[in-house]
Amino acid sequence: MKLRRGAFALEVAFDAPTPGVVALFGASGSGKTTVIDLCAGLLRPEAGRIELDGEVLFDAGRVDLPSERRAIGYVFQDARLFPHRSVAGNLRYGAQRARARTATASFEAIVELLGLGALLDRRPHQLSGGERQRVAIGRALLARPRLLLLDEPLASIDRARRQEVLPYLERLRDRFRIPIVYVSHQFEEVLRLATHVVLIDGGRVAAQGGVAEISRDPALRALLGADGTGAVVEGVVERVDAAGVALVRIGTGRITVPAESARAGWRVRVQVRANEVVLATEAPRGVAHVNLLEGKIAARAPDGPADELIEVDIGGPRLVARVSRQRAGELGLDLGRPVWLVLSAAHVRGGFPDGSSS
């Protein structure tokens, strides 16, 4: 798709699997919202093609399906609820707009999914920011969309309310097989929700792929900076102890992470930042209460004038360690060399998108 608006030029092309959550990630002003406005039919591309599950929504000069016929739900940053209607009234407005399509779920099921039962008689001004966004999502779902667009739905609420809403979004992703395009500039949200990531920078696609793949991409490092550099790996919870610490199998090794809400058999994502990894060429001795993984060096890349990023294959998944260039030379970190990784910290960030069990 191509579009020029003043000095800003957008030119993007990507294919994403459905169903699933496609995250458009990038800095403010990079063009993310413009992309979903084009998908919704709120803007018209100057050139290009938009297709959803085999149906062409737009093809320059030939097809331009009106927005009201695209069956696309759109949730904005500010919820945009009707102030004179109750929560129930706002939800039922969505149901009234539904055309003759198979219902995503019943009114009662969506109320239960989004935890809205106690709020049905309230007006929007009586709700928190997180509650308003949950109502907006429910209203969009009750319109029976074929695609749901979420434009930074958590951007206008504080961190505490954001943590309150994210589990509901995970439930939505896991229970319904509806494609979602999720716009965000917070990587934590992308990590927890996305099945596919499209990095947008300056109106262009800088990279795209699965979360684990994108987590190691130089384009993401450029967006997140040194402190955000690292890797996302996928694993399976083997057990959770009484203190809420989970043993997670990743590749050929196992690590412990805080995950009190997890259960044995759940598939999870673990984010490990490069600064949280200590790399050794011999197995550490006498080190207690740490996570230790064995692997082989798979790649090396410069990271600024003094450091290198070392990718280590731990039996399929890859982690990243930041090592000074001098130290890398002293250790002789050649490709294929066996190494050990000591993780000073690791955090389970969210459940896997295709269901909670392996």
Secondary structure, DSSP 8 states (H G I E B T S, - for coil): -EEEETTEEEE------SSSEEEEE--TTSSHHHHHHHHHTSS--SB-EEEETTEEEEETTTEE--GGGS-EEEE-TT----TTS-HHHHHHHHHHT--SS--SS-HHHHHHHTT-GGGTT--GGGS-HHHHHHHHHHHHHHT--SEEEEESTTTTS-HHHHHHHHHHHHHHHHH----EEEEES-HHHHHHH-SEEEEEETTEEEEEE-HHHHHT-HHHHHHH-GGG-EEEEEEEEEEE-TTSEEEEEETTEEEEEE-TT--TTBEEEEEEEGGGEEEESS---S--S-EEEEEEEEEEEEETTTEEEEEEESSSSEEEEEEEHHHHHHHT--TT-EEEEEES--EEEEE-TT-SB-
